[in-house]
Structures are given as C-alpha cells and as structure tokens.
Amino acid sequence: MKNVALVDSVIRLFSNLRPVWFKRLMLSFLFHLLSCGNRLSSLFSQLRLSVFLVSGYEKQTGETIRILFAGGKRFPIFLSDFIFNETPMIHHQGKVFIFRIKDLKKRYDDNVDAVIVSCDQFYHRFLHQDGFFVFPHMVDMSLDCSKGFTELSNGFSRDAIRDIKMMQKYNFSFEQTKDIEKLKIFYYDMFLETLSKRIGKRDTFTPSLMFLKGLMEIGYELMLITYDGAYVSGGFYYLDADNGLARYSGVLGGQLNLIKKRTSAAIYYSFILNALKRNTKKIYFGGVNPFFNDGLFHYKRKWGMKVESYDLVKLVFGLQIVTESGPLKQFLIHNPFVGMNEKNELIGFVFVDKKTFSDSISNQFEKNFQIPGVKELRFIKL
C-alpha cells in the first residue's frame, strides 16, 4: 500500500508539469521505470521460493489431491479455483532455491500428487531441465486489423455475430472521452464493482484512480457504452498507428443482467471499430488464464483472436506429475492449457486417457484447440 501511495504521489506531481510533451515524457519514463523495477524485484525475490503443502478436494472427483507448491507468499487463487471445489488447506513448509527445484520432493514431502512451481519466466530453464510442464500465468489475445472489417469479421464465430446483432437490437451508443469526471464513474461504478463481483475480497493488485489518470495523460482513452440514456459499461484503452491495447473494463455495478445484454461485447466491438477507424494494425485485448476451457479465454476466442505471450506478466508455472492419481488425472484431462516449450513458443498441452484415446478423439481435440498462436498440440497420455 505504501508503494501505491508513493506512485500516486509521483503521478500527481508529474501531472502538473508543463509543457504537455515534457509531462508525457516524464510519465512514460515513470511507467517504464515501474515496470523494470517490478521485474528486477521479482527476479531477486524468487531466488528463494516459499514452499507450501496444499491439499483439498478436487473438483471432478471430490477426492483429496495433495500438491507441493513453491512460489510466492500464497497459492495462486485462480489456480486454486480450477483445481479445488473449496478453499484448500495450506501449510508452509520452508524455502527452496530456484536452482534446487529438482530436490523439492525429497527435501519436503514425496507423498504428493504433483509439484507446482511459480516463478519468473527468466528461470524457465530450471523447470524444463527437470521435466516440468511449463505454462504462463496469463496469455494475451490479439486481433489483426490490417486487412479491414470484412476480412476481420470472417473470423468471428456465430456467437460473436449474434452478439453484434443483439447490440444493434438494444441500440447501444459509444462515447470516447478523456473527461476525468467520467473516468471516476467508470472506475468506481464499473471497474471496481465488476472486479469485486469476479474475484470478491481477494488480495490482488488493483490499479488506483490516479494510476489510470496517469495513463490517460500519456494517451490512454476511455470508451463508455450508453444504453437507454445511461452509461452501462466502459473500457480503458490505448491506440496508435501500429498497436492498440485494451487494459481495463467493467459494467455498471457488475450486474449480470447487463452482461447478458451484451454490454461486454459492446466494449470489444467499439474497440475494434475505433481501431479500424484509426487504421491501427493490431490490437491486444489483455491477459487471460491459459486454460482452453476458461470462460474469458473461450469468450475472446470467438472474436477470432490469436494467442500470444503476455508482456505485462512475465510469470510461469511448472507442473510435475508425481503420481498419476485419479484426482490429478481428472483435473488434467478436463483442463488442457497453453504451455511453453524450451524456446518460449506457445504450445498446447492436452492430457488424455490412454485407455480411451483414439484417432477420432485426437482429430476432435485438434479441431477444438489448434488455434492461431499455438504452434503445436502435445498429447500426454495418462
């Protein structure tokens, strides 16, 4: 919290600088410095990783699954939600050097189903050389806008086309603005409310209003979606001639009924139209969990997006199977994910039952999971 307050104070100070070009230069330098500082801090702090024994009931089977986790101060919440049907038991075991990961089971507890390591991508070589399946915390999703709307829309799924028709039915309108008062409406009534509904009161990074003001000073803009004379959703983004970046979005009060009326789709669609209007070549829609069956991952896929590495989050997981227990097997079979090979290229890991796997199943998986940006699929028989 102290670091956030310090950053906010510096942004507030820089926002008063003149002339405008100098203010933008200094703010851009500040954000770059923050990014580099966070990365260096991450690299040094992860030389020694905290070790936890995590146990709970696996979602598919309802049976106990035990995981030895090495990483930050806590087991990642989104991964916990994928694996367990309720909050797991977590017991701190000690610490381990990143280059001694291979000794983790012997040193602490080899009576586990799997070992999961979370670390900076810089250390991925230690995971690969010890036989871990490596996958990023998040992947980015992008859209090539260089060929115009007609060709772009050919990549939209039927669901995306249906969303566009629903938007036309509800007569949404779009407003592009840099007004600070409207930014406050977006931040407090849409962004924070939606974030709260999605993740509850969990401990996660949330950008401050001052942080968003600082981004607006260097060229970011706000797109507000209007329905029936009122603001119902919005998105915070950046566009130039080469690239566009969607950073934050939200719907009024995080209301499910507004999402059903395609307000979220309206944010995506307005971003695409605005990018085409400015002749932006490529737009990035932000990070999603790397699991193929994740809801947001699936939602972005229907717009014909390509999977890419996410530059804003340079963290990876390493998964090592210790015992092919029923709970672990079911978790992996039901949750294929985007992984990384030794060259940091994105590939798909699809876990299958060796007793029932066949050519027809392989062909179906190829159809479902071979998407733009994924170099290859690797089938792992369990």
C-alpha positions as CSV (number, residue, x, y, z in Angstrom):
1,M,0.0,0.0,0.0
2,K,2.9,2.4,0.8
3,N,4.3,1.8,-2.7
4,V,0.9,2.5,-4.3
5,A,0.7,5.8,-2.3
6,L,4.2,6.8,-3.4
7,V,3.5,6.1,-7.1
8,D,0.2,8.0,-6.9
9,S,2.1,11.0,-5.3
10,V,4.7,11.0,-8.1
11,I,2.0,10.7,-10.8
12,R,0.2,13.6,-9.2
13,L,3.4,15.7,-9.2
14,F,4.2,14.8,-12.8
15,S,0.7,15.6,-13.9
16,N,1.3,19.3,-13.1
17,L,4.4,19.5,-15.3
18,R,4.4,21.8,-18.4
19,P,4.7,21.8,-21.4
20,V,2.5,18.8,-22.2
21,W,5.1,17.0,-24.2
22,F,7.5,17.1,-21.2
23,K,4.7,15.8,-18.9
24,R,4.0,12.9,-21.2
25,L,7.7,12.1,-21.5
26,M,8.2,12.0,-17.7
27,L,5.1,10.0,-17.1
28,S,6.1,7.5,-19.8
29,F,9.5,7.2,-18.2
30,L,7.9,6.7,-14.8
31,F,5.7,3.8,-16.0
32,H,8.7,2.2,-17.8
33,L,10.7,2.6,-14.6
34,L,8.0,1.0,-12.5
35,S,7.8,-2.0,-14.9
36,C,11.6,-2.5,-14.9
37,G,11.7,-2.1,-11.1
38,N,8.9,-4.7,-10.5
39,R,10.6,-7.2,-12.8
40,L,14.0,-6.8,-11.1
41,S,12.4,-7.1,-7.7
42,S,10.6,-10.2,-8.8
43,L,13.8,-11.8,-10.1
44,F,15.7,-11.3,-6.9
45,S,12.8,-12.2,-4.6
46,Q,12.4,-15.5,-6.4
47,L,15.9,-16.8,-6.0
48,R,14.4,-18.5,-2.9
49,L,10.8,-19.6,-3.1
50,S,8.4,-20.3,-0.3
51,V,7.2,-23.9,-0.2
52,F,3.6,-25.0,0.8
53,L,1.8,-28.2,1.1
54,V,-1.7,-27.6,-0.5
55,S,-4.4,-30.2,-0.1
56,G,-8.2,-30.2,-0.7
57,Y,-11.0,-31.9,-2.7
58,E,-10.5,-32.0,-6.4
59,K,-13.4,-30.6,-8.4
60,Q,-14.1,-33.5,-10.8
61,T,-13.8,-36.4,-8.4
62,G,-14.4,-34.9,-5.0
63,E,-11.4,-36.8,-3.8
64,T,-8.3,-35.4,-1.9
65,I,-5.5,-34.1,-4.0
66,R,-2.1,-33.1,-2.5
67,I,0.2,-30.6,-4.2
68,L,3.6,-29.3,-3.2
69,F,3.8,-25.7,-4.3
70,A,6.8,-23.4,-4.5
71,G,6.4,-19.8,-5.3
72,G,5.2,-16.6,-3.7
73,K,3.6,-15.9,-0.3
74,R,0.4,-17.7,-1.2
75,F,-1.1,-20.3,-3.6
76,P,-2.5,-18.6,-6.7
77,I,-6.2,-18.0,-6.3
78,F,-7.2,-18.7,-9.9
79,L,-5.3,-22.0,-9.9
80,S,-7.0,-23.0,-6.7
81,D,-10.4,-22.3,-8.3
82,F,-9.5,-24.5,-11.2
83,I,-8.3,-27.4,-9.1
84,F,-10.3,-27.5,-5.8
85,N,-14.1,-27.4,-5.2
86,E,-13.5,-25.3,-2.0
87,T,-10.7,-23.4,-0.3
88,P,-7.8,-25.9,0.3
89,M,-5.7,-26.4,3.4
90,I,-2.3,-24.7,3.0
91,H,0.7,-25.4,5.3
92,H,4.0,-23.6,5.0
93,Q,7.0,-26.0,4.7
94,G,10.0,-23.7,4.3
95,K,12.0,-22.3,1.4
96,V,14.0,-23.6,-1.6
97,F,16.5,-22.1,-4.0
98,I,15.1,-21.9,-7.6
99,F,18.1,-23.9,-8.9
100,R,17.4,-26.7,-6.4
101,I,13.8,-27.3,-7.5
102,K,14.6,-30.9,-8.5
103,D,15.3,-31.7,-4.8
104,L,11.9,-30.3,-3.7
105,K,10.1,-33.7,-3.2
106,K,13.0,-35.3,-1.4
107,R,13.5,-32.4,0.9
108,Y,9.9,-31.8,1.9
109,D,7.3,-34.4,1.0
110,D,7.2,-37.0,-1.7
111,N,3.7,-38.3,-0.8
112,V,2.0,-35.8,-3.1
113,D,0.2,-36.0,-6.5
114,A,2.1,-33.1,-8.1
115,V,4.6,-30.4,-7.7
116,I,3.7,-26.9,-9.0
117,V,6.3,-24.1,-9.1
118,S,5.6,-20.4,-9.8
119,C,8.4,-18.2,-10.9
120,D,9.6,-15.5,-13.3
121,Q,9.9,-16.6,-16.9
122,F,13.6,-15.9,-16.7
123,Y,14.0,-19.1,-14.6
124,H,12.1,-21.4,-17.0
125,R,15.2,-23.3,-18.0
126,F,15.4,-24.8,-14.5
127,L,11.8,-26.1,-14.9
128,H,12.3,-27.5,-18.4
129,Q,15.6,-29.3,-17.5
130,D,13.8,-31.0,-14.6
131,G,10.9,-32.3,-16.7
132,F,8.2,-29.8,-15.7
133,F,5.3,-28.9,-18.0
134,V,5.8,-25.1,-18.2
135,F,2.9,-22.7,-18.8
136,P,2.4,-18.9,-18.4
137,H,0.3,-17.4,-15.6
138,M,-1.5,-15.5,-18.4
139,V,-1.6,-15.2,-22.2
140,D,-2.6,-12.2,-24.3
141,M,-5.2,-12.3,-27.1
142,S,-4.7,-10.1,-30.2
143,L,-6.6,-9.3,-33.4
144,D,-5.0,-8.3,-36.8
145,C,-6.9,-5.3,-38.1
146,S,-4.7,-4.5,-41.0
147,K,-7.0,-6.2,-43.6
148,G,-10.2,-4.3,-42.9
149,F,-13.5,-5.2,-41.3
150,T,-14.8,-7.6,-43.9
151,E,-11.9,-10.0,-43.7
152,L,-11.7,-9.5,-39.9
153,S,-15.4,-10.4,-39.4
154,N,-14.9,-13.6,-41.4
155,G,-13.0,-14.8,-38.3
156,F,-15.9,-14.1,-35.9
157,S,-17.8,-17.1,-34.7
158,R,-21.6,-17.3,-34.9
159,D,-21.8,-16.3,-31.2
160,A,-19.9,-13.1,-31.9
161,I,-22.2,-12.3,-34.9
162,R,-25.1,-12.9,-32.6
163,D,-23.7,-10.5,-30.0
164,I,-23.3,-7.8,-32.7
165,K,-27.0,-8.2,-33.7
166,M,-28.0,-8.1,-30.0
167,M,-26.1,-4.8,-29.6
168,Q,-28.0,-3.4,-32.6
169,K,-31.2,-4.6,-31.1
170,Y,-30.5,-2.7,-27.8
171,N,-29.3,0.3,-29.7
172,F,-26.1,0.8,-27.8
173,S,-24.1,4.0,-28.4
174,F,-20.4,4.7,-27.9
175,E,-18.7,7.7,-26.3
176,Q,-15.0,8.3,-26.5
177,T,-13.7,10.6,-23.8
178,K,-10.8,11.8,-21.6
179,D,-13.1,13.6,-19.1
180,I,-11.8,13.0,-15.5
181,E,-15.3,13.0,-14.0
182,K,-16.4,10.3,-16.4
183,L,-13.3,8.4,-15.6
184,K,-14.4,8.4,-12.0
185,I,-17.8,7.0,-13.0
186,F,-16.0,4.2,-14.9
187,Y,-13.5,3.5,-12.1
188,Y,-15.9,3.4,-9.1
189,D,-19.2,2.3,-10.6
190,M,-18.0,-0.1,-13.3
191,F,-14.4,-1.3,-13.0
192,L,-14.2,-1.8,-9.2
193,E,-17.7,-3.2,-9.0
194,T,-17.1,-5.7,-11.8
195,L,-13.7,-6.7,-10.3
196,S,-15.4,-7.2,-6.9
197,K,-18.1,-9.5,-8.4
198,R,-15.5,-11.5,-10.3
199,I,-12.9,-12.1,-7.5
200,G,-14.6,-11.0,-4.3
201,K,-12.4,-9.6,-1.5
202,R,-9.3,-11.4,-2.5
203,D,-5.8,-10.0,-2.2
204,T,-4.9,-8.9,-5.8
205,F,-3.4,-5.9,-7.4
206,T,-5.9,-3.2,-8.3
207,P,-4.7,0.0,-10.1
208,S,-5.6,3.2,-8.4
209,L,-7.7,6.0,-9.9
210,M,-4.5,8.1,-10.0
211,F,-2.7,5.4,-11.9
212,L,-5.5,5.5,-14.6
213,K,-5.3,9.3,-14.7
214,G,-1.5,9.0,-15.3
215,L,-2.1,6.5,-18.2
216,M,-4.7,8.9,-19.6
217,E,-2.1,11.7,-19.6
218,I,0.2,9.6,-21.9
219,G,-2.5,8.8,-24.4
220,Y,-4.9,6.3,-22.9
221,E,-8.7,6.9,-23.5
222,L,-12.0,5.8,-22.1
223,M,-14.8,4.3,-24.1
224,L,-18.2,4.4,-22.5
225,I,-21.2,2.4,-23.7
226,T,-24.6,4.1,-23.4
227,Y,-27.9,2.2,-23.2
228,D,-31.3,3.9,-22.7
229,G,-29.6,7.3,-21.9
230,A,-27.3,5.9,-19.2
231,Y,-23.7,4.7,-19.0
232,V,-23.8,0.9,-18.6
233,S,-20.2,-0.3,-19.4
234,G,-16.8,1.0,-20.3
235,G,-13.3,0.1,-21.4
236,F,-9.9,1.8,-20.9
237,Y,-7.5,1.5,-23.8
238,Y,-4.7,2.9,-25.9
239,L,-4.5,3.2,-29.7
240,D,-1.8,4.4,-32.1
241,A,-1.0,3.6,-35.8
242,D,0.7,0.3,-35.0
243,N,-0.9,-1.2,-31.9
244,G,-3.9,-0.9,-29.6
245,L,-4.1,-2.1,-26.0
246,A,-7.2,-2.8,-24.0
247,R,-6.3,-2.6,-20.3
248,Y,-9.4,-2.4,-18.1
249,S,-13.1,-2.8,-18.5
250,G,-16.3,-3.1,-16.4
251,V,-20.1,-3.0,-16.4
252,L,-22.3,-0.8,-14.2
253,G,-22.5,-2.4,-10.7
254,G,-21.0,-5.6,-12.1
255,Q,-24.6,-6.5,-13.0
256,L,-25.2,-9.9,-14.6
257,N,-28.3,-8.7,-16.5
258,L,-26.2,-6.0,-18.2
259,I,-23.6,-8.6,-19.3
260,K,-26.4,-10.7,-20.7
261,K,-27.5,-7.7,-22.8
262,R,-24.1,-7.9,-24.5
263,T,-22.6,-4.8,-22.8
264,S,-19.2,-6.6,-22.5
265,A,-19.4,-7.4,-26.2
266,A,-20.2,-3.8,-26.9
267,I,-16.8,-2.8,-25.3
268,Y,-14.9,-5.2,-27.6
269,Y,-16.9,-4.2,-30.7
270,S,-16.4,-0.5,-30.0
271,F,-12.6,-1.0,-29.5
272,I,-12.4,-2.9,-32.8
273,L,-14.4,-0.2,-34.7
274,N,-12.3,2.6,-33.3
275,A,-9.0,0.7,-34.1
276,L,-10.2,0.3,-37.7
277,K,-11.2,3.9,-37.9
278,R,-7.7,5.0,-36.9
279,N,-6.0,2.4,-39.2
280,T,-4.4,0.6,-36.2
281,K,-2.7,-2.5,-37.5
282,K,-3.1,-4.8,-34.4
283,I,-5.0,-4.7,-31.1
284,Y,-4.3,-6.6,-27.9
285,F,-7.2,-7.4,-25.6
286,G,-5.3,-8.2,-22.5
287,G,-4.4,-11.2,-20.4
288,V,-6.5,-14.3,-19.7
289,N,-5.9,-17.5,-17.9
290,P,-4.1,-20.0,-20.2
291,F,-6.7,-22.8,-19.8
292,F,-8.5,-23.6,-23.0
293,N,-11.8,-24.1,-21.1
294,D,-11.6,-20.8,-19.1
295,G,-14.7,-18.7,-19.7
296,L,-12.9,-15.5,-20.7
297,F,-10.4,-17.4,-22.9
298,H,-13.3,-19.0,-24.7
299,Y,-15.1,-15.7,-25.0
300,K,-12.1,-13.9,-26.6
301,R,-11.6,-16.8,-29.0
302,K,-15.0,-16.3,-30.6
303,W,-13.8,-13.0,-31.9
304,G,-11.1,-14.8,-33.9
305,M,-8.2,-13.7,-31.7
306,K,-4.7,-15.0,-31.7
307,V,-3.0,-16.3,-28.6
308,E,0.3,-14.5,-27.7
309,S,2.7,-14.2,-24.9
310,Y,1.6,-11.6,-22.4
311,D,4.4,-9.0,-21.9
312,L,2.8,-7.4,-18.8
313,V,3.0,-10.6,-16.8
314,K,6.3,-12.5,-17.0
315,L,5.4,-15.3,-14.7
316,V,5.2,-19.0,-15.4
317,F,4.1,-22.2,-13.7
318,G,5.9,-25.5,-13.8
319,L,3.8,-28.7,-13.3
320,Q,5.5,-32.0,-12.4
321,I,3.4,-35.2,-12.1
322,V,4.5,-37.3,-9.2
323,T,1.7,-39.9,-9.1
324,E,-1.0,-40.4,-11.7
325,S,-3.7,-40.5,-9.1
326,G,-7.4,-40.3,-10.0
327,P,-8.0,-36.7,-8.8
328,L,-4.9,-35.3,-10.6
329,K,-5.6,-37.3,-13.8
330,Q,-9.2,-35.9,-13.9
331,F,-8.1,-32.4,-13.3
332,L,-5.6,-32.5,-16.1
333,I,-7.9,-34.2,-18.6
334,H,-10.6,-31.6,-18.0
335,N,-8.2,-28.6,-18.1
336,P,-5.9,-28.6,-21.2
337,F,-3.8,-25.5,-21.3
338,V,-1.5,-23.3,-23.3
339,G,2.1,-24.1,-22.4
340,M,5.6,-23.1,-23.4
341,N,8.4,-25.1,-25.0
342,E,12.1,-24.7,-24.4
343,K,12.2,-21.8,-27.0
344,N,9.4,-20.0,-25.2
345,E,7.0,-20.7,-28.1
346,L,3.3,-21.3,-27.1
347,I,2.1,-24.9,-27.5
348,G,-0.9,-26.8,-26.2
349,F,-0.8,-29.5,-23.6
350,V,-3.7,-31.8,-23.8
351,F,-3.9,-34.6,-21.3
352,V,-5.8,-37.7,-22.4
353,D,-6.9,-41.1,-21.0
354,K,-4.5,-43.7,-22.6
355,K,-7.3,-46.3,-22.4
356,T,-9.8,-44.5,-24.5
357,F,-7.6,-42.2,-26.6
358,S,-8.1,-42.7,-30.4
359,D,-7.6,-41.1,-33.7
360,S,-11.1,-39.7,-33.8
361,I,-10.6,-38.1,-30.3
362,S,-7.2,-36.7,-31.5
363,N,-8.9,-35.1,-34.5
364,Q,-11.6,-33.6,-32.4
365,F,-9.1,-32.1,-30.0
366,E,-7.1,-30.8,-32.9
367,K,-10.2,-29.0,-34.1
368,N,-11.0,-27.6,-30.7
369,F,-7.6,-26.5,-29.5
370,Q,-5.4,-25.8,-32.6
371,I,-5.9,-22.1,-32.6
372,P,-3.9,-19.2,-34.0
373,G,-0.8,-18.6,-32.0
374,V,-0.5,-22.2,-30.7
375,K,2.5,-23.7,-32.5
376,E,1.5,-27.3,-31.9
377,L,-0.5,-29.6,-29.6
378,R,1.2,-32.2,-27.4
379,F,-1.0,-35.1,-26.2
380,I,0.1,-36.5,-22.9
381,K,-1.4,-40.0,-22.2
382,L,-2.2,-40.7,-18.6
